[in-house]
Amino acid sequence: MKTNSNYDIIIAGGGPGGVAAAVAAAREGAKVLIIEQTGCLGGMGTSGLVPAWTPFSDGENICYRGIAFEVFEKLKEKMPTVDKTKIDWVPICAEELKIIYDDMLIESGAKVIFHSFVCDAESENGEIKSITVANKAGLTKYTAKVYVDATGDGDLAFFSGAEFQKGGENGELQASSLCFAISNINIEAYKDIPVLNAGNHKSQIYDIISDERFPLITDDHFCDHIINRGTVGFNAGHIWDGDSEKVEEMSELMMKGRKIAHEYKNALADYFPDAFGESSVTATANVMGTRESRRIIGEYVFTAEDYIEKRSFNDEIGRNCYYIDIHGEQRKNTFYKDEKDHGEFHYEKGESHGIPYRSLVPKGFSNLLTCGRIISCDRMTYGSLRVMPTCLVTGQAAGTAASLIIKSDCRATDVDIKLLREKLIENGAYIK
Ligand SMILES: Cc1cc2nc3c(=O)[nH]c(=O)nc-3n(C[C@H](O)[C@H](O)[C@H](O)COP(=O)(O)OP(=O)(O)OC[C@H]3O[C@@H](n4cnc5c(N)ncnc54)[C@H](O)[C@@H]3O)c2cc1C
C-alpha cells in the first residue's frame, strides 16, 4: 500500500467540526489535510440540507463566536432572503455554505481530498500510527502527528479502538430525517400559512398526518425555512430505526426518505395550493440526517448535571446554550403535548454552560482529538451539543489544540490549557 506522510494533522470528515478544526490548525501554521467522503465540505449543513442554524445567541449574548460566527456572518451576507439582523434560527443555503467553507479552507492553507473514506486505523497503546483511506486511487496509508475525528459518527476513533457509547440503554437511537428542498413556491402565499410545526396544536400538519392519502407523513416534526428565492428547505418527518452502521437498512431508509419528501410536497400542494400548487422537490439530501450515533468516551464525560448546573470548567474551550433536544421514542407516533413529552430542557435567557477540553480527548489517546457531535458526553447532553454552532466551536478548539500538540510535541492530555484558552480568546472564542 502507498503511504502519504505529507501532513502534520489529518482530520477525518469535513463537516462543521472538521472545517473549523482544519481552518484553526492551518491558521496556526500546521500542514493540515481533511479527508472527506462526499464531494463538498459542510456535512449535515450542506450534503445533509439541514435548512437552518440553531440559535447563535443565548437570548442576550452571542454564544458561538470565533470561526463559528465568522461562517455564520459570511453566509448571511450571501443570502438575499435572510434578515441580516437575525441571530437565531437563521436559514442556510447549502450551495452558498459550500463555497464559504471552500474559500475559508483554501485561504487558511489547509487541503482536502474529496470522495475519500477513512476506512481503518492502526493504533498502539493509545497512539494512532496510521490510517487507511479508500478512494479511486485504491487504498492509501496516511500518517500524521495528530488526528482529529470529525466524522460525526466517530469512525476514526472507533477504528482506532477508542471507547464509545451509542444511543440509550437498550440501543435506542434518536430518529433520523432526510432533509429536502421544494422550489417554485409562491412565497407571499407561503408566508400566509399558519405555522405548521409541532407545538402549534391547531397546525394543519395534524390534518395531513391523519389524511389517508399521505401515509408516509406520520408525525409532527416540521421545520421549514426560506433558503432561497422561491425555495423552502425542510427538516420534516422522522425516520425511525436508522443506525448508521447498518448500511443495508440505511440504504433502504434513504429511498424511503426521498419518497417522504415527495409526499410532503404533494400534501402541501393539496392543502395550500396558492403557495405550493406549482412547486416541485428540487433536492433531497444525499446523506441521511442521522441525529445519533457514537459518542466517544473522553478524559471527561459531560453530563446532564453539568448542563443543568450550567457549569464552567478550568479547561473550558467554548460555551453552549442550545436546549436538550432529543428526537426520541417519546415522539414516535405521538403528538406534541408539552415540552416534557418532547424530551426537551431549555435554559433561561443569558444562560449557557462551558465545554471542557477534556471532552475532546478520547480516553487514553495521545494523538487523537474529537470534535463535532461525537464529543464525550452523556446521552441527554448529546441532544444539545450535537448542533452545528457547537460543532464549529469544538472544531476550532480541536484544531487549535492539535496545533499546540505539534508545537510542544506533547500528548493530547498535556496541552498547555492556559495557552490554548489564550489562543482561542485571541481568535474570538467565548469562554468564561
Ligand atoms: C435531521 C437533522 C436535523 C438537524 N437540524 C439542525 C438544525 O436545525 N440546526 C443545527 O445547527 N443543527 C442541526 N442538526 C445537527 C447538526 O447538523 C449535526 O449534528 C452536525 O452537522 C454535526 O457536525 P459534525 O461536523 O460533527 O458532523 P457532520 O455534519 O455529520 O459532518 C461529518 C462529515 O464527515 C464525513 N465523513 C463521515 N464519515 C467519514 C469517513 N469515515 N471518512 C471520511 N469522511 C467521513 C461526512 O461526509 C461529513 O461531511 C441536525 C442534524 C440532523 C441529522
PDBQT file of the ligand as one rigid body, heavy atoms in Angstrom, charges set to zero:
ROOT
HETATM    1  C1  LIG A 501     -32.008  15.714  10.582  1.00  0.00    +0.000 C 
HETATM    2  C2  LIG A 501     -31.117  16.648  11.323  1.00  0.00    +0.000 A 
HETATM    3  C3  LIG A 501     -31.546  17.940  11.584  1.00  0.00    +0.000 A 
HETATM    4  C4  LIG A 501     -30.701  18.829  12.244  1.00  0.00    +0.000 A 
HETATM    5  N1  LIG A 501     -31.113  20.106  12.441  1.00  0.00    +0.000 NA
HETATM    6  C5  LIG A 501     -30.218  21.017  12.878  1.00  0.00    +0.000 A 
HETATM    7  C6  LIG A 501     -30.556  22.397  12.857  1.00  0.00    +0.000 A 
HETATM    8  O1  LIG A 501     -31.689  22.783  12.561  1.00  0.00    +0.000 OA
HETATM    9  N2  LIG A 501     -29.576  23.277  13.170  1.00  0.00    +0.000 N 
HETATM   10  C7  LIG A 501     -28.318  22.890  13.573  1.00  0.00    +0.000 A 
HETATM   11  O2  LIG A 501     -27.477  23.745  13.833  1.00  0.00    +0.000 OA
HETATM   12  N3  LIG A 501     -28.004  21.573  13.651  1.00  0.00    +0.000 NA
HETATM   13  C8  LIG A 501     -28.909  20.640  13.284  1.00  0.00    +0.000 A 
HETATM   14  N4  LIG A 501     -28.593  19.316  13.301  1.00  0.00    +0.000 N 
HETATM   15  C9  LIG A 501     -27.335  18.858  13.913  1.00  0.00    +0.000 C 
HETATM   16  C10 LIG A 501     -26.141  19.027  13.039  1.00  0.00    +0.000 C 
HETATM   17  O3  LIG A 501     -26.447  19.200  11.687  1.00  0.00    +0.000 OA
HETATM   18  C11 LIG A 501     -25.120  17.870  13.145  1.00  0.00    +0.000 C 
HETATM   19  O4  LIG A 501     -25.134  17.256  14.394  1.00  0.00    +0.000 OA
HETATM   20  C12 LIG A 501     -23.749  18.484  12.848  1.00  0.00    +0.000 C 
HETATM   21  O5  LIG A 501     -23.697  18.809  11.473  1.00  0.00    +0.000 OA
HETATM   22  C13 LIG A 501     -22.630  17.558  13.215  1.00  0.00    +0.000 C 
HETATM   23  O6  LIG A 501     -21.425  18.133  12.779  1.00  0.00    +0.000 OA
HETATM   24  P1  LIG A 501     -20.137  17.250  12.605  1.00  0.00    +0.000 P 
HETATM   25  O7  LIG A 501     -19.099  18.102  11.996  1.00  0.00    +0.000 OA
HETATM   26  O8  LIG A 501     -19.865  16.556  13.883  1.00  0.00    +0.000 OA
HETATM   27  O9  LIG A 501     -20.606  16.090  11.610  1.00  0.00    +0.000 OA
HETATM   28  P2  LIG A 501     -21.296  16.135  10.177  1.00  0.00    +0.000 P 
HETATM   29  O10 LIG A 501     -22.001  17.399   9.904  1.00  0.00    +0.000 OA
HETATM   30  O11 LIG A 501     -22.082  14.868  10.105  1.00  0.00    +0.000 OA
HETATM   31  O12 LIG A 501     -20.043  16.035   9.205  1.00  0.00    +0.000 OA
HETATM   32  C14 LIG A 501     -19.244  14.881   9.165  1.00  0.00    +0.000 C 
HETATM   33  C15 LIG A 501     -18.513  14.857   7.842  1.00  0.00    +0.000 C 
HETATM   34  O13 LIG A 501     -17.626  13.734   7.834  1.00  0.00    +0.000 OA
HETATM   35  C16 LIG A 501     -17.784  12.993   6.636  1.00  0.00    +0.000 C 
HETATM   36  N5  LIG A 501     -17.467  11.605   6.976  1.00  0.00    +0.000 N 
HETATM   37  C17 LIG A 501     -18.169  10.785   7.787  1.00  0.00    +0.000 A 
HETATM   38  N6  LIG A 501     -17.524   9.606   7.933  1.00  0.00    +0.000 NA
HETATM   39  C18 LIG A 501     -16.387   9.690   7.180  1.00  0.00    +0.000 A 
HETATM   40  C19 LIG A 501     -15.307   8.814   6.952  1.00  0.00    +0.000 A 
HETATM   41  N7  LIG A 501     -15.237   7.610   7.551  1.00  0.00    +0.000 N 
HETATM   42  N8  LIG A 501     -14.310   9.212   6.119  1.00  0.00    +0.000 NA
HETATM   43  C20 LIG A 501     -14.362  10.436   5.530  1.00  0.00    +0.000 A 
HETATM   44  N9  LIG A 501     -15.365  11.321   5.733  1.00  0.00    +0.000 NA
HETATM   45  C21 LIG A 501     -16.354  10.957   6.562  1.00  0.00    +0.000 A 
HETATM   46  C22 LIG A 501     -19.229  13.236   6.231  1.00  0.00    +0.000 C 
HETATM   47  O14 LIG A 501     -19.397  13.046   4.847  1.00  0.00    +0.000 OA
HETATM   48  C23 LIG A 501     -19.448  14.677   6.662  1.00  0.00    +0.000 C 
HETATM   49  O15 LIG A 501     -19.103  15.591   5.662  1.00  0.00    +0.000 OA
HETATM   50  C24 LIG A 501     -29.425  18.403  12.667  1.00  0.00    +0.000 A 
HETATM   51  C25 LIG A 501     -28.994  17.102  12.417  1.00  0.00    +0.000 A 
HETATM   52  C26 LIG A 501     -29.831  16.226  11.758  1.00  0.00    +0.000 A 
HETATM   53  C27 LIG A 501     -29.348  14.862  11.486  1.00  0.00    +0.000 C 
ENDROOT
TORSDOF 0
